[in-house]
């Protein structure tokens, strides 16, 4: 690759290479302040032309690397930063085996972690981003890394992918230099990435014990509500949220069982972030110390 950057994000080292300079410049700026890898990189992402001539004529970016997803649709070069982020997701989802991977966001307070997972549009990224600016430590947005031996959650504080209406909300909360470029016309609408704050980056090697599992659901017509979630439902929903549960076999089953047995779970409905943040703080305050 003509251009590349290496990043240490929590326990994982990633190399991203590109035939174009633009995506690497954008990625380097977005991840300003992250450490260099301490050892050889775990995964490589490659951003390459879909066809040889697509490097110059209507440039389009195909995402490749150590692991590939056949049939994936290339992105326009103007969305090269998004391609790099998707490439990192792909390598983790298909290749990472050291932890049980959950498609979830997580934040920490006082050494204990709150885990949030749900369907696309549930608002877990927005909630994690806001909590990370309001007294919590952001541990991760895209993936939560559950230790297979001791059951702790390891931070993986990648840039947070803000979408559509959540962008303006966070733009008023954080410094502009922590925000990536505005990406219009992506498959998921408007996207803008947010770099976690300095505290989250500095503490990316510090795991936390899970204390609460939340399944948020957002809807403008929903009435704010909370319900308990039984262990069987939690287990099934988390297996569906994991990208490597089946691959890990018995170790994955044991790790997930420990998490479900030891952590209470709640489902919350909310119609705006003010209600959601209030529900989170109330539930957290009710946990036994």
C-alpha positions as CSV (number, residue, x, y, z in Angstrom):
1,X,0.0,0.0,0.0
2,X,1.3,3.4,-0.9
3,X,-0.1,5.1,2.2
4,X,-0.7,3.6,5.7
5,X,-1.2,4.2,9.3
6,X,-0.9,1.9,12.4
7,X,-3.1,2.2,15.4
8,X,-3.2,0.6,18.9
9,X,-6.8,0.5,20.1
10,X,-7.2,-1.3,23.4
11,X,-5.7,-4.8,23.1
12,X,-5.8,-4.8,19.3
13,X,-3.2,-3.4,16.8
14,X,-4.4,-2.5,13.3
15,X,-2.7,-1.4,10.1
16,X,-4.7,0.4,7.5
17,X,-3.2,0.9,4.0
18,X,-4.6,2.7,1.0
19,X,-3.7,3.4,-2.6
20,X,-5.0,7.0,-2.0
21,X,-3.6,9.5,0.5
22,X,-6.9,11.0,1.4
23,X,-8.4,8.2,3.5
24,X,-5.2,7.8,5.5
25,X,-4.9,11.5,6.1
26,X,-8.5,11.6,7.4
27,X,-7.9,8.5,9.6
28,X,-4.7,9.8,11.0
29,X,-6.4,13.1,11.9
30,X,-9.4,11.3,13.5
31,X,-7.2,9.1,15.6
32,X,-4.8,11.8,16.7
33,X,-3.3,11.0,20.1
34,X,-3.7,7.2,19.8
35,X,-0.5,5.2,20.6
36,X,1.5,3.3,18.1
37,X,1.3,-0.5,18.2
38,X,3.4,-2.2,20.9
39,X,3.8,-5.3,18.8
40,X,3.2,-6.5,15.2
41,X,-0.3,-5.6,14.0
42,X,-3.1,-8.1,14.5
43,X,-5.0,-7.2,11.4
44,X,-4.4,-5.3,8.1
45,X,-7.1,-3.4,6.2
46,X,-6.5,-2.6,2.5
47,X,-8.3,0.1,0.6
48,X,-7.9,-0.7,-3.1
49,X,-9.6,0.3,-6.4
50,X,-12.5,-1.8,-7.3
51,X,-11.0,-2.0,-10.8
52,X,-7.5,-0.9,-11.8
53,X,-8.9,2.2,-13.6
54,X,-11.1,3.1,-10.6
55,X,-8.0,4.5,-9.0
56,X,-8.3,7.6,-11.3
57,X,-11.7,7.4,-13.1
58,X,-14.6,7.8,-10.8
59,X,-12.5,6.4,-7.9
60,X,-14.2,3.7,-5.9
61,X,-12.8,2.0,-2.8
62,X,-13.0,-1.8,-2.2
63,X,-12.4,-2.9,1.3
64,X,-10.0,-5.8,1.8
65,X,-7.4,-7.1,4.2
66,X,-6.6,-10.3,6.1
67,X,-10.3,-11.1,5.9
68,X,-12.7,-10.2,3.0
69,X,-16.4,-10.3,2.6
70,X,-17.2,-11.5,-1.0
71,X,-19.7,-9.4,-2.9
72,X,-19.3,-6.3,-0.8
73,X,-20.2,-3.1,-2.6
74,X,-17.3,-0.5,-3.1
75,X,-17.6,3.0,-1.7
76,X,-16.9,6.3,-3.4
77,X,-13.5,7.7,-2.6
78,X,-15.2,10.7,-0.8
79,X,-16.3,8.0,1.7
80,X,-12.8,6.6,2.1
81,X,-12.8,7.3,5.9
82,X,-16.0,5.2,6.2
83,X,-14.4,2.5,4.2
84,X,-11.4,2.4,6.6
85,X,-13.7,2.2,9.6
86,X,-15.8,-0.6,7.9
87,X,-12.6,-2.4,7.1
88,X,-11.5,-2.4,10.8
89,X,-15.0,-3.7,11.8
90,X,-14.7,-6.5,9.2
91,X,-11.2,-7.7,10.4
92,X,-12.4,-7.7,14.0
93,X,-15.7,-9.5,13.3
94,X,-14.2,-12.2,11.1
95,X,-10.8,-12.6,12.7
96,X,-10.7,-11.7,16.4
97,X,-10.7,-14.8,18.7
98,X,-9.0,-13.5,21.9
99,X,-12.3,-12.2,23.4
100,X,-16.0,-12.8,23.0
101,X,-17.0,-10.0,20.7
102,X,-20.4,-8.3,21.3
103,X,-21.9,-5.7,18.9
104,X,-22.4,-3.3,21.8
105,X,-21.3,0.0,23.3
106,X,-19.9,0.2,26.8
107,X,-19.0,2.9,29.3
108,X,-17.4,2.7,32.8
109,X,-17.8,4.4,36.1
110,X,-16.1,3.6,39.4
111,X,-14.5,0.4,37.9
112,X,-17.8,-1.0,36.7
113,X,-19.1,-1.2,33.2
114,X,-22.5,-0.6,31.6
115,X,-23.1,-2.6,28.4
116,X,-25.7,-1.5,25.8
117,X,-26.8,-3.4,22.8
118,X,-29.8,-3.3,20.5
119,X,-30.9,-3.1,16.9
120,X,-29.6,-0.5,14.5
121,X,-31.2,2.9,15.4
122,X,-31.7,2.0,19.1
123,X,-29.4,4.8,20.0
124,X,-26.6,2.9,21.8
125,X,-23.9,4.9,20.1
126,X,-25.5,8.3,20.9
127,X,-26.0,7.3,24.5
128,X,-22.5,6.0,24.9
129,X,-21.1,9.2,23.3
130,X,-23.1,11.5,25.6
131,X,-22.3,9.4,28.7
132,X,-18.7,9.6,27.8
133,X,-18.8,13.4,28.0
134,X,-20.8,13.4,31.3
135,X,-18.7,11.7,33.9
136,X,-18.4,8.2,32.4
137,X,-15.5,6.7,30.6
138,X,-16.2,5.5,27.1
139,X,-14.9,2.0,26.6
140,X,-16.2,1.3,23.1
141,X,-19.0,1.9,20.6
142,X,-18.8,-0.8,17.9
143,X,-17.6,-3.8,19.9
144,X,-17.4,-4.8,23.5
145,X,-14.6,-7.3,24.2
146,X,-15.5,-9.8,26.9
147,X,-12.5,-11.6,28.5
148,X,-12.8,-15.4,28.1
149,X,-11.1,-16.1,31.4
150,X,-12.1,-13.5,34.0
151,X,-15.2,-12.0,32.5
152,X,-14.1,-8.4,32.5
153,X,-14.8,-6.0,29.6
154,X,-11.7,-4.7,27.7
155,X,-11.9,-1.2,26.2
156,X,-11.9,-0.8,22.4
157,X,-12.4,2.9,22.1
158,X,-12.7,3.4,18.4
159,X,-14.1,6.6,16.9
160,X,-17.9,6.7,17.4
161,X,-20.0,6.7,14.3
162,X,-22.6,9.4,14.7
163,X,-25.6,9.3,12.3
164,X,-28.1,11.8,11.1
165,X,-29.9,13.6,14.0
166,X,-27.3,12.6,16.6
167,X,-24.6,14.6,14.9
168,X,-25.9,18.1,15.8
169,X,-26.4,16.9,19.4
170,X,-22.8,16.0,19.8
171,X,-21.5,18.9,17.8
172,X,-22.8,21.2,20.6
173,X,-21.1,19.0,23.3
174,X,-17.5,18.5,22.1
175,X,-14.6,20.4,20.6
176,X,-14.7,20.5,16.8
177,X,-11.2,19.1,16.4
178,X,-12.5,15.8,17.8
179,X,-15.0,15.4,15.0
180,X,-14.2,13.9,11.6
181,X,-15.5,15.2,8.3
182,X,-19.2,15.2,7.5
183,X,-19.9,12.3,5.2
184,X,-23.1,12.8,3.2
185,X,-24.9,10.3,1.0
186,X,-23.6,7.1,2.7
187,X,-25.7,3.9,2.8
188,X,-26.7,4.9,6.3
189,X,-27.4,8.6,5.6
190,X,-25.2,11.3,7.1
191,X,-22.3,10.1,9.2
192,X,-19.7,12.0,11.3
193,X,-17.1,10.3,13.5
194,X,-16.3,11.4,17.0
195,X,-12.9,10.7,18.6
196,X,-13.2,9.7,22.3
197,X,-11.9,12.1,24.8
198,X,-8.3,12.0,26.1
199,X,-9.3,10.2,29.3
200,X,-10.9,7.3,27.3
201,X,-7.8,7.0,25.2
202,X,-5.4,7.1,28.1
203,X,-7.3,4.4,29.9
204,X,-7.7,2.0,27.0
205,X,-5.7,-0.7,28.7
206,X,-7.9,-0.7,31.9
207,X,-10.7,-3.3,31.9
208,X,-13.8,-3.1,34.0
209,X,-16.2,-5.6,35.5
210,X,-19.7,-5.7,33.9
211,X,-22.4,-4.4,36.2
212,X,-25.5,-3.8,34.1
213,X,-26.8,-4.8,30.6
214,X,-29.2,-2.5,28.8
215,X,-31.3,-3.1,25.7
216,X,-32.3,0.4,24.7
217,X,-35.1,1.1,22.1
218,X,-35.7,4.5,20.7
219,X,-38.9,5.8,19.1
220,X,-40.6,9.2,18.9
221,X,-43.9,7.7,19.9
222,X,-42.6,5.5,22.7
223,X,-43.5,6.2,26.4
224,X,-40.4,6.0,28.6
225,X,-40.4,2.6,30.3
226,X,-38.2,0.0,31.9
227,X,-38.7,-3.7,32.1
228,X,-36.6,-6.6,33.6
229,X,-35.1,-9.0,31.1
230,X,-34.9,-12.7,32.0
231,X,-31.6,-14.6,31.8
232,X,-32.8,-16.8,28.9
233,X,-33.8,-13.8,26.8
234,X,-30.5,-12.0,27.6
235,X,-28.5,-15.0,26.6
236,X,-30.3,-15.4,23.2
237,X,-30.1,-11.7,22.4
238,X,-26.4,-11.5,23.2
239,X,-25.6,-14.6,21.1
240,X,-27.3,-12.8,18.3
241,X,-25.2,-9.7,19.0
242,X,-21.9,-11.7,18.9
243,X,-19.8,-12.1,15.8
244,X,-17.7,-15.0,17.1
245,X,-19.8,-16.8,19.7
246,X,-20.2,-19.9,17.5
247,X,-16.5,-19.9,16.5
248,X,-15.3,-19.8,20.2
249,X,-17.4,-22.9,21.1
250,X,-17.4,-23.9,24.7
251,X,-15.2,-21.0,25.9
252,X,-17.6,-18.5,24.3
253,X,-20.6,-20.3,26.0
254,X,-18.9,-20.2,29.4
255,X,-17.9,-16.6,29.1
256,X,-21.4,-15.5,28.0
257,X,-23.1,-17.6,30.7
258,X,-20.9,-15.9,33.4
259,X,-21.9,-12.5,32.1
260,X,-25.6,-13.3,32.0
261,X,-25.7,-14.9,35.5
262,X,-23.7,-12.1,37.1
263,X,-25.2,-9.0,35.5
264,X,-28.7,-7.7,35.8
265,X,-30.4,-6.7,32.6
266,X,-33.0,-4.1,31.7
267,X,-34.8,-3.0,28.5
268,X,-35.6,0.7,28.2
269,X,-37.9,2.5,25.9
270,X,-37.3,6.2,25.3
271,X,-38.4,9.0,23.0
272,X,-35.5,11.5,23.5
273,X,-32.0,11.4,24.9
274,X,-32.9,13.4,28.0
275,X,-35.3,10.6,29.1
276,X,-32.7,8.0,28.2
277,X,-29.9,9.5,30.2
278,X,-32.2,9.9,33.2
279,X,-33.3,6.3,33.0
280,X,-29.6,5.2,32.8
281,X,-28.6,7.2,35.8
282,X,-31.6,5.9,37.8
283,X,-30.9,2.3,37.0
284,X,-27.2,2.7,37.8
285,X,-28.0,4.3,41.2
286,X,-30.3,1.4,42.0
287,X,-27.5,-1.2,41.6
288,X,-26.1,-2.7,44.8
289,X,-22.7,-1.4,45.8
